[in-house]
């Protein structure tokens, strides 16, 4: 009974994904047989950078942080995953290893399927490929937009511009306030802005005094 309910739940989720809804019924049903549900507790890692690229994930509930580390142990790439999103995208076609780490920002539920199944579908199904390219294009547009906001020579201005980008991408409106629904640490904000945690904290405190934002338990809200 539970197994049958889970299958229907998985089917409904992937029917809502633009890539999968265009697949022939037989191929779609075949993929569903390979998809599994996984629950991950807050703070647990879903995969590590340089782990074997075995699965592709689709976030059902919660939020996930993706980030890469350089040889000095410093964060490089940083991004956040929201419900109904697929990850990781980088390396999905031919990489043998994950290019970044993934950690649950809260208790999450996600679906996953073997990377080889995903690659085969991308390569051999034209309509799926086009939908997948549109998904990738949207992600590239967001990345470019974020980069454009970090070209200022002023570190404080970069922090403000990154905050604007984050609220545009992830903000949810509640009682006239736009809130980013997951924790953002000053270190994360500093990484995205190309500056230090101290500078990011200074900007947040200044904006709090100006009553432009609140920063409570690492949750950023825009007034």
N, C-alpha and C positions, 0 to 999 in steps of 0.2 A: 504493500500500500504506500509506504513512505517512498520506496524506490520509484513507483509510478508517478507519484506527485512530483518528485524531484525531476524526473524526465520532462514533465510538462512545464515545470518552472524554467528549466534550461531552454526548452524549445521557445517559450515566450520571450525570454531574454534575447536569444539570438535572432528571432524573427524581427526584433526591434533594432538590430544592427544592420545598417544600410548595405554593408558588404554581403552579409549572409542571406538577406531576404531575396536577392536576385539569383541565388544558386538553384539549379534544377532540384526538384524534390528528392530524387534518389541520392544525389550527392550531399544535400543538406542533411538528410536523415543519417547518411553514413558518417558524417562529421559529428553529429550529435552523440553517436555511440562512443566517440573518443573523448568527449568532454567530461570533465570531473569537477566537483565542487571542493573548495578548500577553505577552511576558516583559519585565520591567523590572528593571534592576540596582539594587542598594542605593544609596539616596541620590538616585536620579532621580525627577523629578516626573512624575506620571501626568497631572495637569491642574492648571491655575492658577485661582485665584479670578478670576472675570469672563471666563474663556475661554467660548466658546460651548458651551452644554449640548448636546453632540452624541451622547454615548454614556452608557449605564448599565453599570456594571462589577460583576462577581461574582468575588470573590477565591478562587482555587483553592488556592494555597500562599503562605505567608509572612504578613507583617503590614504594614499601611499606616496612616499617620498622617494624619488630616484636621484641618485647622485654618484659621481665618479670621484676617485681619489688618484692623485698623482704620486710619483715616487717619494715625495717628501711628506706624504700623508695629508695633503691639503685637498679640500674639496674643489673640484673643477666644475663640470656640468652639474646643474641642479634643476629639478623640475618636480611638479606635483601631479598626481593622477587622481582624477575624480570619477565618480560612478559612471558606468557604461563605457569607459575608455579601455583601449587595448594597450598593453605594454609588455615588453619593450618593443620599440619599432626599429631602432638602430641595430643593424646586424641581422635583421629578421630573415633576409634572403640567403646569406651565405656565411655568417659568422659562426664559428665553433664555440665561442665564449660570450657571455654577457658582457656588455660594455660598461655597465654601471651596477650599483647596489640598489636594492629595493627594500624599504623598511615600512612596516605598517604604522601609520600615525595614530591609529585607534584600532579597536577590534574591527577586522574587515572580513568580508566574504568575497571570494573571487572564483571564477571559473578558469580552467586551464586545459589546453590541448597540446599534443605533441607538436613541436616546431616543424617537424618534417611534414606533418599533415597540412599545416598552415602554408608552408612553402609550396607544396604540391598544388594546393588550391589556387594560390596566387598566380603561379606560373601557367597553369593549364585551363583556367576559366577566365575568359575575356571580361565578362561583365563584373566578376568579382575583382579582377585586377583594376578596372576603372574606378570602382567604388573605393578600393583600397588606396589608390593614388589620390583620390579626393580627400580621404582621411589624412594621408601624409601631408598633402598640400596645406590643409588647415593647421597642422602642427608646425609646419615650416613658417607659415605666415605669423603665427604667434611668436615663434622664436625670433624671427626677423624684427617684429614689432618691439620685443623686449630689448633686442640689441640696439635698435634705433634710440631707445630711451636711455641708453647708458653711454652715449657719446659725449656728454657734457664733461668739460674739464673739472667741473666742481663736483666733488664727491657727495656733498650734501644734496645737490640738485639731482644727481643720479639716484640717490636713495628715494627721493620724492617721486621721481619718474617711474622707478621700479614699483613703488607702492601703487601708483596709479594703474600700471599695467596689471598688477596682481588683482586689484579690485575689479577691473574691467573683465578679466578672464574668469575669476573664481567667486566674485562677490555675490552674496545672496541678500535680498532686501528683507528686513524685518522691522516693522514699525517705523518706517522712514529712514532706517539706518542700513547701510550696506556692510555686511560682515563677511570676512573670509572664514569659511566654516572649519578650518583646521589650524593647528598651531604653526606659527612661523617664528622660529628663534632668530634672535638678532644676528647670530652667525650665518643663518641662511640668507637673511636680507643683505648682509654684508657681501656674501659670495655673489649673489645676483647683481649687486651694485658695483662690484669691483672695488670694495673699500674695506675698512675695518669694522669690527663689532662695536667699537667705541663710537665711531662716526655714525653708524646706523642707530645706536642708542640715543645719541645726541639729537638726531633728527626726529626720532619718535617722541622724545621728551618735549622738544620744541613744538611739535604738532599737537601734542596733548595739551600744552599750555594755551595754544591758540584754539583749543576745542575743535580741532579738525579730525582727530582720531582718538580712540581709546585703545589701550593695550593691556588687556586683563587676562592673566593666565595664558599668555602667549597668543591670544586671539586678537586680531586687529579688526576694529570696526571704524567705519568712516561716517562722520556725522553729516 
